[in-house]
Amino acid sequence: TPASHRQSRMPDPALGLAKPAHRDGGNRMAKLPPEEIKNRLASLSGWQLADNTIKKQLKFNDFMSAIAFVNRVAVEAEAIDHHPDITINYTRVTMTLSTHSASGITEKDFALAQQIDSLAKA
Ligand code: HBI
């Protein structure tokens, strides 16, 4: 598209409108309000709110399957630089998510929760 067309579409930085007006400046690390957390939990399966975290217990057929799952999650957590607290009880694995730097639950926690659910099926 010709530059002139692009120019007309972009807000004029001089007007200070260069950035979209998000509620929290579009910061994915901003703590989510309780209502938002409740709504997002409803779209997940098996996750629950517990003391300013979201957590889920997953059951595997045997210990090594549980460990293999934990390792899959570890690779993904490292890739996105967002890490769960993990408890392993033989064939049961509990994933507890919160954003430590925000002292609460952020979008990053829900993104990781979705990844964890996908990896549990792998
Ligand atoms: N994982 N859950 C969680 N919360 C964080 O705040 C966090 C993390 N992983 C890495 C990370 N922060 C990085 O920002 C480090 O610099 C602390």
Residues whose N, C-alpha, C, O or C-beta is under 5 A from the ligand:
A	BS01	HBI	D81 H82 H83 S98 T99 H100 S101
